[in-house]
Amino acid sequence: MTQKPMTKTQLVAALAEATGMDKASANTCLQALTDIVTREVANGGAVTLPGLGKFVCRDRPARMVRNPATGEQMHKEADRVAKVTIAKALKDAVNS
């Protein structure tokens, strides 16, 4: 059975404890990191967080897709998606 994911409150508390900051400062840092990564990826760039992974924006071409409920084929316009590539260090930590 898998564990529940860590909530933002728990993450802020862990970050504050690990760095010796108060929770308000840790929350500000987490929010700033989130804003920076979001802005950069939304503008088509990429952000690498060493030891965690790489966030990148990828263009997907227009294509034909199938509605699983009806089986009907339909055209889907080109769009952009965020992609995360997990770092080797994190993969190794998970598999050890």
CNS distance restraints for C-alpha pairs under 8 A (distance, minus, plus):
assign (resid   6 and name CA) (resid  10 and name CA) 6.03 0.50 0.50
assign (resid   6 and name CA) (resid  11 and name CA) 6.40 0.50 0.50
assign (resid   7 and name CA) (resid  11 and name CA) 6.14 0.50 0.50
assign (resid   8 and name CA) (resid  12 and name CA) 6.05 0.50 0.50
assign (resid   9 and name CA) (resid  13 and name CA) 6.19 0.50 0.50
assign (resid  10 and name CA) (resid  14 and name CA) 6.13 0.50 0.50
assign (resid  11 and name CA) (resid  15 and name CA) 6.03 0.50 0.50
assign (resid  12 and name CA) (resid  16 and name CA) 6.04 0.50 0.50
assign (resid  12 and name CA) (resid  23 and name CA) 6.27 0.50 0.50
assign (resid  12 and name CA) (resid  26 and name CA) 5.75 0.50 0.50
assign (resid  12 and name CA) (resid  27 and name CA) 5.60 0.50 0.50
assign (resid  12 and name CA) (resid  30 and name CA) 7.37 0.50 0.50
assign (resid  13 and name CA) (resid  17 and name CA) 6.18 0.50 0.50
assign (resid  13 and name CA) (resid  23 and name CA) 6.09 0.50 0.50
assign (resid  13 and name CA) (resid  26 and name CA) 7.71 0.50 0.50
assign (resid  14 and name CA) (resid  18 and name CA) 6.04 0.50 0.50
assign (resid  15 and name CA) (resid  19 and name CA) 6.10 0.50 0.50
assign (resid  15 and name CA) (resid  21 and name CA) 7.87 0.50 0.50
assign (resid  15 and name CA) (resid  26 and name CA) 6.13 0.50 0.50
assign (resid  16 and name CA) (resid  20 and name CA) 5.57 0.50 0.50
assign (resid  16 and name CA) (resid  21 and name CA) 4.73 0.50 0.50
assign (resid  16 and name CA) (resid  22 and name CA) 5.57 0.50 0.50
assign (resid  16 and name CA) (resid  23 and name CA) 5.37 0.50 0.50
assign (resid  16 and name CA) (resid  25 and name CA) 7.72 0.50 0.50
assign (resid  16 and name CA) (resid  26 and name CA) 5.31 0.50 0.50
assign (resid  17 and name CA) (resid  21 and name CA) 6.82 0.50 0.50
assign (resid  17 and name CA) (resid  22 and name CA) 7.94 0.50 0.50
assign (resid  21 and name CA) (resid  25 and name CA) 6.18 0.50 0.50
assign (resid  21 and name CA) (resid  26 and name CA) 6.20 0.50 0.50
assign (resid  22 and name CA) (resid  26 and name CA) 6.34 0.50 0.50
assign (resid  23 and name CA) (resid  27 and name CA) 5.99 0.50 0.50
assign (resid  24 and name CA) (resid  28 and name CA) 6.24 0.50 0.50
assign (resid  25 and name CA) (resid  29 and name CA) 6.21 0.50 0.50
assign (resid  26 and name CA) (resid  30 and name CA) 6.17 0.50 0.50
assign (resid  27 and name CA) (resid  31 and name CA) 6.09 0.50 0.50
assign (resid  28 and name CA) (resid  32 and name CA) 6.08 0.50 0.50
assign (resid  29 and name CA) (resid  33 and name CA) 6.19 0.50 0.50
assign (resid  30 and name CA) (resid  34 and name CA) 6.18 0.50 0.50
assign (resid  31 and name CA) (resid  35 and name CA) 6.11 0.50 0.50
assign (resid  32 and name CA) (resid  36 and name CA) 6.14 0.50 0.50
assign (resid  33 and name CA) (resid  37 and name CA) 6.19 0.50 0.50
assign (resid  34 and name CA) (resid  38 and name CA) 6.02 0.50 0.50
assign (resid  35 and name CA) (resid  39 and name CA) 5.99 0.50 0.50
assign (resid  36 and name CA) (resid  40 and name CA) 6.13 0.50 0.50
assign (resid  37 and name CA) (resid  41 and name CA) 6.08 0.50 0.50
assign (resid  37 and name CA) (resid  47 and name CA) 6.34 0.50 0.50
assign (resid  37 and name CA) (resid  55 and name CA) 7.75 0.50 0.50
assign (resid  38 and name CA) (resid  42 and name CA) 5.92 0.50 0.50
assign (resid  39 and name CA) (resid  43 and name CA) 6.21 0.50 0.50
assign (resid  40 and name CA) (resid  44 and name CA) 6.67 0.50 0.50
assign (resid  40 and name CA) (resid  45 and name CA) 5.23 0.50 0.50
assign (resid  40 and name CA) (resid  46 and name CA) 6.44 0.50 0.50
assign (resid  40 and name CA) (resid  47 and name CA) 7.10 0.50 0.50
assign (resid  41 and name CA) (resid  45 and name CA) 4.83 0.50 0.50
assign (resid  41 and name CA) (resid  46 and name CA) 5.51 0.50 0.50
assign (resid  41 and name CA) (resid  47 and name CA) 7.13 0.50 0.50
assign (resid  41 and name CA) (resid  55 and name CA) 6.93 0.50 0.50
assign (resid  41 and name CA) (resid  56 and name CA) 5.71 0.50 0.50
assign (resid  41 and name CA) (resid  57 and name CA) 5.36 0.50 0.50
assign (resid  41 and name CA) (resid  82 and name CA) 7.17 0.50 0.50
assign (resid  42 and name CA) (resid  57 and name CA) 6.81 0.50 0.50
assign (resid  44 and name CA) (resid  56 and name CA) 7.33 0.50 0.50
assign (resid  44 and name CA) (resid  57 and name CA) 5.24 0.50 0.50
assign (resid  44 and name CA) (resid  58 and name CA) 7.54 0.50 0.50
assign (resid  45 and name CA) (resid  56 and name CA) 6.20 0.50 0.50
assign (resid  45 and name CA) (resid  57 and name CA) 6.34 0.50 0.50
assign (resid  46 and name CA) (resid  54 and name CA) 6.98 0.50 0.50
assign (resid  46 and name CA) (resid  55 and name CA) 5.51 0.50 0.50
assign (resid  46 and name CA) (resid  56 and name CA) 4.27 0.50 0.50
assign (resid  46 and name CA) (resid  57 and name CA) 6.66 0.50 0.50
assign (resid  47 and name CA) (resid  54 and name CA) 5.67 0.50 0.50
assign (resid  47 and name CA) (resid  55 and name CA) 5.18 0.50 0.50
assign (resid  47 and name CA) (resid  56 and name CA) 6.54 0.50 0.50
assign (resid  48 and name CA) (resid  52 and name CA) 7.92 0.50 0.50
assign (resid  48 and name CA) (resid  53 and name CA) 5.89 0.50 0.50
assign (resid  48 and name CA) (resid  54 and name CA) 4.22 0.50 0.50
assign (resid  48 and name CA) (resid  55 and name CA) 6.28 0.50 0.50
assign (resid  49 and name CA) (resid  53 and name CA) 5.44 0.50 0.50
assign (resid  49 and name CA) (resid  54 and name CA) 6.12 0.50 0.50
assign (resid  50 and name CA) (resid  87 and name CA) 7.47 0.50 0.50
assign (resid  51 and name CA) (resid  87 and name CA) 5.69 0.50 0.50
assign (resid  51 and name CA) (resid  88 and name CA) 7.36 0.50 0.50
assign (resid  51 and name CA) (resid  89 and name CA) 5.36 0.50 0.50
assign (resid  51 and name CA) (resid  90 and name CA) 6.03 0.50 0.50
assign (resid  52 and name CA) (resid  86 and name CA) 6.11 0.50 0.50
assign (resid  52 and name CA) (resid  87 and name CA) 5.17 0.50 0.50
assign (resid  52 and name CA) (resid  89 and name CA) 7.23 0.50 0.50
assign (resid  52 and name CA) (resid  90 and name CA) 5.80 0.50 0.50
assign (resid  53 and name CA) (resid  84 and name CA) 6.67 0.50 0.50
assign (resid  53 and name CA) (resid  85 and name CA) 5.38 0.50 0.50
assign (resid  53 and name CA) (resid  86 and name CA) 4.26 0.50 0.50
assign (resid  53 and name CA) (resid  87 and name CA) 4.31 0.50 0.50
assign (resid  53 and name CA) (resid  90 and name CA) 7.91 0.50 0.50
assign (resid  54 and name CA) (resid  84 and name CA) 5.59 0.50 0.50
assign (resid  54 and name CA) (resid  85 and name CA) 5.14 0.50 0.50
assign (resid  54 and name CA) (resid  86 and name CA) 6.58 0.50 0.50
assign (resid  54 and name CA) (resid  87 and name CA) 7.18 0.50 0.50
assign (resid  55 and name CA) (resid  82 and name CA) 6.93 0.50 0.50
assign (resid  55 and name CA) (resid  83 and name CA) 5.81 0.50 0.50
assign (resid  55 and name CA) (resid  84 and name CA) 4.65 0.50 0.50
assign (resid  55 and name CA) (resid  85 and name CA) 6.65 0.50 0.50
assign (resid  56 and name CA) (resid  82 and name CA) 5.76 0.50 0.50
assign (resid  56 and name CA) (resid  83 and name CA) 5.30 0.50 0.50
assign (resid  56 and name CA) (resid  84 and name CA) 6.47 0.50 0.50
assign (resid  57 and name CA) (resid  80 and name CA) 6.67 0.50 0.50
assign (resid  57 and name CA) (resid  81 and name CA) 5.74 0.50 0.50
assign (resid  57 and name CA) (resid  82 and name CA) 4.59 0.50 0.50
assign (resid  57 and name CA) (resid  83 and name CA) 6.11 0.50 0.50
assign (resid  58 and name CA) (resid  80 and name CA) 5.57 0.50 0.50
assign (resid  58 and name CA) (resid  81 and name CA) 5.35 0.50 0.50
assign (resid  58 and name CA) (resid  82 and name CA) 6.17 0.50 0.50
assign (resid  58 and name CA) (resid  83 and name CA) 6.74 0.50 0.50
assign (resid  59 and name CA) (resid  78 and name CA) 7.43 0.50 0.50
assign (resid  59 and name CA) (resid  79 and name CA) 6.02 0.50 0.50
assign (resid  59 and name CA) (resid  80 and name CA) 4.43 0.50 0.50
assign (resid  59 and name CA) (resid  81 and name CA) 6.46 0.50 0.50
assign (resid  60 and name CA) (resid  78 and name CA) 5.58 0.50 0.50
assign (resid  60 and name CA) (resid  79 and name CA) 5.35 0.50 0.50
assign (resid  60 and name CA) (resid  80 and name CA) 5.71 0.50 0.50
assign (resid  60 and name CA) (resid  81 and name CA) 7.25 0.50 0.50
assign (resid  61 and name CA) (resid  77 and name CA) 7.30 0.50 0.50
assign (resid  61 and name CA) (resid  78 and name CA) 4.51 0.50 0.50
assign (resid  61 and name CA) (resid  79 and name CA) 6.75 0.50 0.50
assign (resid  62 and name CA) (resid  75 and name CA) 7.34 0.50 0.50
assign (resid  62 and name CA) (resid  76 and name CA) 5.64 0.50 0.50
assign (resid  62 and name CA) (resid  77 and name CA) 4.53 0.50 0.50
assign (resid  62 and name CA) (resid  78 and name CA) 4.00 0.50 0.50
assign (resid  62 and name CA) (resid  79 and name CA) 7.42 0.50 0.50
assign (resid  63 and name CA) (resid  75 and name CA) 5.91 0.50 0.50
assign (resid  63 and name CA) (resid  76 and name CA) 5.41 0.50 0.50
assign (resid  63 and name CA) (resid  77 and name CA) 6.77 0.50 0.50
assign (resid  63 and name CA) (resid  78 and name CA) 7.33 0.50 0.50
assign (resid  64 and name CA) (resid  73 and name CA) 6.51 0.50 0.50
assign (resid  64 and name CA) (resid  74 and name CA) 5.58 0.50 0.50
assign (resid  64 and name CA) (resid  75 and name CA) 4.59 0.50 0.50
assign (resid  64 and name CA) (resid  76 and name CA) 5.94 0.50 0.50
assign (resid  65 and name CA) (resid  73 and name CA) 5.67 0.50 0.50
assign (resid  65 and name CA) (resid  74 and name CA) 5.47 0.50 0.50
assign (resid  65 and name CA) (resid  75 and name CA) 6.23 0.50 0.50
assign (resid  65 and name CA) (resid  76 and name CA) 6.52 0.50 0.50
assign (resid  66 and name CA) (resid  71 and name CA) 5.72 0.50 0.50
assign (resid  66 and name CA) (resid  72 and name CA) 5.53 0.50 0.50
assign (resid  66 and name CA) (resid  73 and name CA) 4.48 0.50 0.50
assign (resid  66 and name CA) (resid  74 and name CA) 6.21 0.50 0.50
assign (resid  67 and name CA) (resid  71 and name CA) 5.09 0.50 0.50
assign (resid  67 and name CA) (resid  72 and name CA) 5.31 0.50 0.50
assign (resid  67 and name CA) (resid  73 and name CA) 6.45 0.50 0.50
assign (resid  67 and name CA) (resid  74 and name CA) 7.54 0.50 0.50
assign (resid  68 and name CA) (resid  72 and name CA) 7.69 0.50 0.50
assign (resid  86 and name CA) (resid  90 and name CA) 6.82 0.50 0.50
assign (resid  86 and name CA) (resid  91 and name CA) 6.97 0.50 0.50
assign (resid  87 and name CA) (resid  91 and name CA) 6.45 0.50 0.50
assign (resid  88 and name CA) (resid  92 and name CA) 6.04 0.50 0.50
assign (resid  89 and name CA) (resid  93 and name CA) 6.18 0.50 0.50
assign (resid  90 and name CA) (resid  94 and name CA) 6.16 0.50 0.50
assign (resid  91 and name CA) (resid  95 and name CA) 6.19 0.50 0.50
assign (resid  92 and name CA) (resid  96 and name CA) 6.03 0.50 0.50
